[in-house]
Amino acid sequence: MVVRPPPFDEAIGLGFYATSTPGTLGRLKQTPEDFRVTEISAYPRPDADGPFTVLRVESRNWEQHELVDRLQGAIGSAAGRITWAGTKDRRAVTEQLLSYRGPPEAAGSIDISGIRILESYRARTGVVLGHHYGNSFRLRVTEIPEGLSPLSDMVTATLGALRTAGGFPNFFGPQRFGEVRPVTHRVGRDLVRGDVAAAVETYLAWPADGESPEGHAARLAYASHHDPVQALREFPPSYSFERRLLDHLARGQPPARAFGALSRQLRTLFIHAYQSYLFNQFLTLRHAEGIPLSRPVPGDVLLRVGRDGTVPTVDPVPVSLDNLSEAESWVHSGNARVAGPLVGYATDSPPGRPTDILAEVLSHEGIDRGGFRVPVAPELASDGAWRPLEVPLPPLGWTATLPEGSTGSSLEFSFALPKGVYATVLLREIMKGPPTAPEPRASRTRRADD
């Protein structure tokens, strides 16, 4: 039996399940406490005279860029730009490291709802993107419909199928694109196509049913009148990034200059999200042609597995007919993984069917690799990288319960994943349905979907 993903998944390139076992359904992220993430951090070396301050921060229901923006405002000019290792889920309780150049005292008076500073210390160096090993998760799926087959049998069957397959597809999950308003890759597409005005229009005016009624109405209104002054009266105060754009447009600045008012980290995220979308599409089309994810074919590249089990995303090894047997041996022994491109201006791949599939994806999108030099915003240029197509199933603990007074059963999971791998993608194989529950409109006090 072939189980088809829901439309939301297919819209962001998650076009298949690796297993055909029945799904539990249910709701993930019904509350932030249902999705707990703890970063497995690479702590910078402490130094009492170091120029940086490292913060260990717990946040509840904060989008990464809004979290950093708010902390930056609280710390003020006494600190340099805040950096972090990995972007965390919004609708979650998360723990992670952040850093800035400046004294720890600058963060001493932070008092922001949903944010706790657990630790701070001086260090020789700060935290940079990718400066962590992975994340550990404690997740709860609730409201699993009654009347299904025993949950234990269903979960056991799916996990067994994934072990037999060698792992699960390394898709980018919904968080990469905006769980409530999946728009980040659309903005990135406009930038790669060289159209900043379209990128601004997409970011401001593309509506989504899951966001607040006020925000939804404001986007539709702006799409009709395109008056930034009026839009500033219509967009809710919590839509801080949209309002920042509108403020610059209202001053008469052209779209390219107004777009530059957003932080470089956020603008870079748009490019990265589009690369993620292309990767998902590539993975889906490869699977549709029956090309395995765990066995190389000519046109693939391999990534070596390090002694510590990590998989660096650089220095790919091209696969051709000449080295195919050796490549198969590397993968079979666990010393390498088959990888696909995070497309950039330098991600050339060898001749073969995977390369042809990527060319078809790019042609359908109306772009080429050169677009990732982003001439309209060269500071966002990306030479690209490589990403394993499949992730081995981690050691995983789980329990099934029927809470008293509940409308359905629940499942609790605990496991750890390497950085860049999405827990929601693993859970979607078990659930076979929408992987997240949109935040109830009535309870939303801060918009943080992008």
Buried (B, 14 or more C-beta within 10 A) or exposed (E): EEBEBEEBBBBBBBBBBBBEBBBBBBBBBBBBEBBBBBBBBBBBEEEEEBBBBBBBBBBBBBBBBBBBBBBBEBBEEEBBBBBBBBBBBBBBBBBBBBBBBBBBEBBEEBEBEBBEBEEBBBBEBBBEBEBBBBBBBBBBBBBBEEEBEEBEEBBEBBBEBBEEBBBBBBBBBBBBBBBBBBBBBBBBBBBBBBBBBBBBBBBBBBBBEBBBEBBBBBBEBBBEEEBBEBBBEBBBEBBBBBBBBBBBBBEEBEBEEBBBBBBEBBBBBBBBBBBBBBBBBBBBBBBEEEBBBBBBBBBBBBBBBEEEEEBEBEEBBBBBEEBBEBBBEBBEEEEBBBBBBBBBBEBEBBEBBBBEBBEEBBEEBEBEBEBBBBEBBEEBBBEBBBBBBBBBBBEBEBEBEEEEEEEBBBBBBBBBBBBBBBBBBBBBBBBBBBBBBBBEBEEBEBBBBB
